[in-house]
Amino acid sequence: TNAAFLLGAYLVLVKKWSPERVAVPFEAIQPSPFKPFRDATFVPSSFDLTMLDCWRGLQRAVDSNFFDMDKFKADDYDFLDDPTIADVHIISPKFLAFRGPMDQEVRMAGAAFALQPEDYVP
Protein backbone atom coordinates (compact mmCIF):
# COMPACT_ATOMS: atom_id res chain seq x y z
CA THR A 1 0.00 0.00 0.00
CA ASN A 2 2.78 2.46 0.88
CA ALA A 3 4.67 1.81 -2.37
CA ALA A 4 1.48 2.20 -4.40
CA PHE A 5 0.67 5.45 -2.60
CA LEU A 6 4.16 6.81 -3.29
CA LEU A 7 3.85 5.94 -6.97
CA GLY A 8 0.52 7.75 -7.09
CA ALA A 9 1.97 10.73 -5.19
CA TYR A 10 4.71 10.96 -7.83
CA LEU A 11 2.06 11.00 -10.57
CA VAL A 12 0.09 13.73 -8.77
CA LEU A 13 3.08 15.91 -7.88
CA VAL A 14 5.45 15.47 -10.81
CA LYS A 15 3.31 14.34 -13.73
CA LYS A 16 0.33 16.52 -12.66
CA TRP A 17 -2.21 13.70 -12.95
CA SER A 18 -5.51 14.17 -11.15
CA PRO A 19 -6.03 11.91 -8.13
CA GLU A 20 -8.94 10.26 -9.93
CA ARG A 21 -6.77 9.45 -12.96
CA VAL A 22 -4.09 8.02 -10.67
CA ALA A 23 -6.64 5.77 -8.94
CA VAL A 24 -7.95 4.08 -12.10
CA PRO A 25 -5.20 1.45 -12.60
CA PHE A 26 -5.08 0.65 -8.88
CA GLU A 27 -8.85 0.21 -8.66
CA ALA A 28 -8.64 -2.29 -11.53
CA ILE A 29 -6.64 -4.68 -9.32
CA GLN A 30 -9.24 -7.02 -7.80
CA PRO A 31 -9.46 -8.18 -5.17
CA SER A 32 -7.73 -5.09 -3.87
CA PRO A 33 -4.50 -5.83 -2.00
CA PHE A 34 -4.41 -2.26 -0.63
CA LYS A 35 -5.11 -1.64 3.03
CA PRO A 36 -6.68 1.63 4.16
CA PHE A 37 -4.61 4.24 5.97
CA ARG A 38 -5.54 5.12 9.54
CA ASP A 39 -4.09 6.69 12.64
CA ALA A 40 -1.12 5.01 14.25
CA THR A 41 -2.82 3.89 17.45
CA PHE A 42 -3.54 0.31 18.44
CA VAL A 43 -7.27 0.79 19.03
CA PRO A 44 -9.86 -0.09 16.38
CA SER A 45 -10.00 2.54 13.65
CA SER A 46 -13.01 4.84 13.67
CA PHE A 47 -12.27 5.87 10.08
CA ASP A 48 -10.17 4.62 7.19
CA LEU A 49 -8.62 6.56 4.32
CA THR A 50 -8.22 5.10 0.86
CA MET A 51 -5.26 5.90 -1.36
CA LEU A 52 -7.63 8.10 -3.40
CA ASP A 53 -8.50 10.04 -0.22
CA CYS A 54 -4.78 10.58 0.41
CA TRP A 55 -4.03 11.61 -3.18
CA ARG A 56 -6.91 14.08 -3.03
CA GLY A 57 -5.50 15.46 0.21
CA LEU A 58 -2.09 15.80 -1.41
CA GLN A 59 -3.64 17.65 -4.36
CA ARG A 60 -5.50 19.95 -2.00
CA ALA A 61 -2.25 20.69 -0.15
CA VAL A 62 -0.65 21.67 -3.47
CA ASP A 63 -3.67 23.76 -4.51
CA SER A 64 -3.66 25.52 -1.11
CA ASN A 65 0.08 26.25 -1.30
CA PHE A 66 0.77 24.05 1.72
CA PHE A 67 3.14 21.90 -0.33
CA ASP A 68 5.44 22.82 -3.19
CA MET A 69 7.76 20.18 -4.68
CA ASP A 70 10.17 22.91 -5.78
CA LYS A 71 10.56 24.13 -2.18
CA PHE A 72 10.66 20.73 -0.46
CA LYS A 73 13.92 20.30 1.47
CA ALA A 74 14.68 16.58 1.75
CA ASP A 75 17.68 17.18 4.04
CA ASP A 76 15.54 19.13 6.53
CA TYR A 77 12.85 16.45 6.37
CA ASP A 78 15.36 13.66 7.05
CA PHE A 79 16.92 15.61 9.94
CA LEU A 80 13.61 16.28 11.69
CA ASP A 81 12.36 12.73 10.97
CA ASP A 82 15.20 11.24 13.02
CA PRO A 83 13.78 9.90 16.33
CA THR A 84 16.99 10.89 18.12
CA ILE A 85 16.50 14.53 17.04
CA ALA A 86 12.80 15.41 17.05
CA ASP A 87 10.73 12.85 15.08
CA VAL A 88 8.48 15.59 13.70
CA HIS A 89 6.98 16.35 10.31
CA ILE A 90 6.01 19.81 9.13
CA ILE A 91 2.69 19.07 7.42
CA SER A 92 1.87 22.67 6.50
CA PRO A 93 2.87 26.16 7.64
CA LYS A 94 0.41 25.82 10.53
CA PHE A 95 0.44 22.08 11.28
CA LEU A 96 3.18 19.96 12.84
CA ALA A 97 2.84 16.19 13.34
CA PHE A 98 4.96 14.40 15.92
CA ARG A 99 5.21 11.19 17.91
CA GLY A 100 3.63 11.37 21.31
CA PRO A 101 4.11 13.38 23.31
CA MET A 102 4.49 11.08 26.29
CA ASP A 103 3.88 12.09 29.88
CA GLN A 104 7.31 10.73 30.78
CA GLU A 105 10.48 10.09 28.82
CA VAL A 106 10.45 6.69 27.13
CA ARG A 107 13.65 5.21 25.72
CA MET A 108 13.25 3.19 22.57
CA ALA A 109 15.76 1.27 20.46
CA GLY A 110 19.26 2.76 20.38
CA ALA A 111 19.39 6.47 21.10
CA ALA A 112 15.74 7.07 20.16
CA PHE A 113 13.27 8.29 22.77
CA ALA A 114 9.77 9.72 23.01
CA LEU A 115 9.65 13.40 23.93
CA GLN A 116 7.60 15.07 26.64
CA PRO A 117 5.40 18.13 25.92
CA GLU A 118 7.96 20.54 27.39
CA ASP A 119 10.56 19.22 24.95
CA TYR A 120 8.44 20.64 22.11
CA VAL A 121 7.20 23.85 23.72
CA PRO A 122 9.33 25.50 26.41
C-alpha positions, 0 to 999 in steps of 0.5 A, a space after each residue: 500500500 505504501 509503495 502504491 501510494 508513493 507511486 501515485 503521489 509521484 504521478 500527482 506531484 510530478 506528472 500533474 495527474 488528477 487523483 482520480 486518474 491516478 486511482 484508475 489502474 489501482 482500482 482495476 486490481 481485484 481483489 484489492 491488496 491495498 489496506 486503508 490508511 488510519 491513525 497510528 494507534 492500536 485501538 480499532 479505527 473509527 475511520 479509514 482513508 483510501 489511497 484516493 483520499 490521500 491523493 486528493 489530500 495531497 492535491 488539496 495541499 498543493 492547490 492551497 500552497 501548503 506543499 510545493 515540490 520545488 521548495 521541499 527540502 529533503 535534508 531538513 525532512 530527514 533531519 527532523 524525521 530522526 527519532 533521536 533529534 525530534 521525530 516531527 513532520 512539518 505538514 503545513 505552515 500551521 500544522 506539525 505532526 509528531 510522535 507522542 508526546 508522552 507524559 514521561 520520557 520513554 527510551 526506545 531502540 538505540 538512542 531514540 526516545 519519546 519526547 515530553 510536551 515541554 521538549 516541544 514547547 518551552 
